[in-house]
């Protein structure tokens, strides 16, 4: 069963990479690929997609949040905190998810993260 799952994900990634190859600005595919890459341990590739999505949709709060997650996973704490600040400024409001998101684990003891979380709590 595990092999089938791995194969299905490899097929999905290959399929979406092919679509993106034909249309590099297809934002839905960029977002999907970012998530697939990250889910399968391809953190650097996920980060690349998240950066691309933020460039394509600079006002998208969720894109900035996902970028923050990828940056946190790569231990780029200062950059991750800046991306979180941008996400919140752009309207990200899911306090409960941000508080328990495992992708942000590297930030959870950081004073700036705690401040952002508190600010988000008061805005929600």
N, C-alpha and C positions, 0 to 999 in steps of 0.2 A: 504494500500500500504506500509506503514512504517513497518508493521509486516512482510510482504513478504521480504522486503529488509533485515531486521534484520535476518530473517531466512536464506536467501541466503548467507549472510556473515558468519553466524554461520556454515552453511554447508561448505562453502569454507574453513574456518579456520579448521574445523574438518577434511576435506579431506586432506589439506596440512599437518596438524599435523600427520595424519596417514601415509602419504608418508614419512615424515621426520622420523617417528618412525622406518620405515623399512630401511631408508638410511640417517643417521644423517649427512653425508657429502654432501648431494645433495644441492649444493650452490644456484641453482635457486630457490629451495623451501625455503631455509633459507631466501633469499632476499624477496620473495613473502610474507612469513609469517611475516617478520619484518614490511613490509608495511601495511599488513592487521591489525596486532595488533595495530600499531600506529594510523591508520585511525579510529579504533573503541575504542580508549581511553585506550587501554592496553599498556601504555607507557613502563612500566617495562618489559613486555614480548617483545615488539619491541626492546628495548635496548639490551635485552639478545640475540636476533637474530642478531642484528647489530654487537655486540661484537663477536659472533660466526662467522659471515661472514668475519670479519676482520682477525680472526685467520685462517680461511680456505683460504682466499685470501689476504694476507698481502700487495700485490702490487696493489690492486684494489682501485683506487682513489674514485670511487663512493661509495664503501663500507665504506671508511673512512668518506666521506661527510655525508652519512646516519647516521653513528655512531655519528658524531658531532651534527646532528639534534636531535637525541634521547637524547644525553647528555644535549643539550640546553633545551629540553623540561622538563628534570628533574632538571633543574637549576644548573647543574654541569658545570659552565662557564669555569673554567680553563681547565677541561678535554675536553670540547667541542672545545675550541680554539686550543688545541693541536691536536685534530683530524682534524680540518679544516686545520691547518698548514700541517699535513701529506697528506691530500687530495690534496692540492695545490702542494706540493712537488712531489706527484705521478702523477700529470698531470691534476687535476681538473681545468677546465677553464671557467665554466659558470658563469661569473661575474653577468649578469643580474638576473639570478635565485637566486644566493646567496644574492644579494642585497635586494630582495623582498621576500625571502622564509619565510613564517610565522613561521616555526619551529625554526628559528633562532632569533625570536623576542627578547628573553632575552639577546642576545648578541649585538644587533644593536647599543647601545650607548657606548659599551665598546671600549676603545682606541685600544686594540689589534685587535678587530674585524675590526675596521675602517682601521687600518694599513694593515691587510690581504686583505681587500676589495680593497684598493688602489693598493697593489702589484698585485693582480689578474687583476685589470683593465689595468695595464700597460703591463701585459703578454698576454692579450687577443687580 
